[in-house]
Amino acid sequence: DGLPLRALVRLHSGSGGQVDKCLVLSCLANLSFLGLSEDICRNADIPRLVLKSLLDCEQDESVVVYAMPCAYNLSGEFSMLAELCAESQIPSILKRISENRTPQ
């Protein structure tokens, strides 16, 4: 019935802070890795939540280690890919992330 996913969306958007947001992204990334990407993306709020998290990486880089695997794992689903492609800031954010994460 989607109740666990709705609970994750509420937890992410609640007042619990960064720890809750990172926990939600981690849960979503792991669930998608287990083959549940299609089920996850049926909830229209999830792709928007992941996109918002990527955009928030500009203000808080600690989110990137949770947001990137989540976005990557879910990017095979049309709704997630559509959200990523529709946001004009994504290419510059991904470029900055890759430049900051390049091994020295």
N, C-alpha and C positions, 0 to 999 in steps of 0.2 A: 504493500500500500504506500510505500515511499516515506513512511513515518521516520525511519532513522535518518534519511537524507534531509528531510525537513528540519529535524532536530540539529543536524550538523550546520545547516544554513543559519538557523537561529543562533547557534553557538558562535558562529563566525561573525555574525552581525551584532552580537550582544556587547555588553560592556565589560567582558572578561579580559580584554586586552590582547596583546600580541601572542601570549602563550596559547590562548584559545584559538586564535586565528591560525597559528602554525600547527597546532594539533589537528584542526579540521583539514587543512591542506595535506598534512601527512596521512591522515586517514583516507582521504580521497585518492591520493596518489597510490597508496597501497591497495585499496579496493580495486582501482582501475588496473593495477598490475596483475591482480588476480583474475582479470577478465570481465570485470563488471562495468567497463566504461560506458557501454550502451545504456545500461540501467541507470547509471549515475547521471548521464546527460539527458535522460528523459525529464529530469527535474530542470526546468528552464532556468532556475536560479543558480544552478551550479556553474555553468559556463560564465555567467556574469560575475559570480563570486571569484572565480579563478582569474578572470580578466582584471577585476578590481584589485586583486592581490598583486598581480604583475605591475599594475600601474602604481600601487603603493610602494613598490620596491624603490621608487625614486626618493621617498621620504625615509624609508626604513630598510636598509639593505639586508637585515637579518631575515627578512621574509623570503628573499630570493631562493634560499636553499630548500624551501618548502613549495614555493609557487612554481618554480621551473619544472621540477619533476611532475607535479600535478598537471600543469599545462601540457607538457610533453606526452604524458601517458594518455591524456584525454583528447589530444589533437587529432586522433583518428576518427573522432565522431564529428559529424557535420556541424552540429550546433556549437561545439567548442571551436572548430576551425573557422566558422562564420564569425564568431565573436572576435577571434584573434585578427582575422583579415579586415574586419570593419573598423578596427581601432588604429588610427593613423600613427599613434605614438609607439606601437609595438616594435617596429623595426629599430627605432633609435634606442629603445629600452634594451632590446636583445643585444644590440651592438655594444652598448655600455656594459652590460652584464658580461659579455664574452671578453671584453677588454680588461675588466676587473678580475676575471677568473683565470686568465691565462697564466700558466705556471711560469715562474721566473727562471 
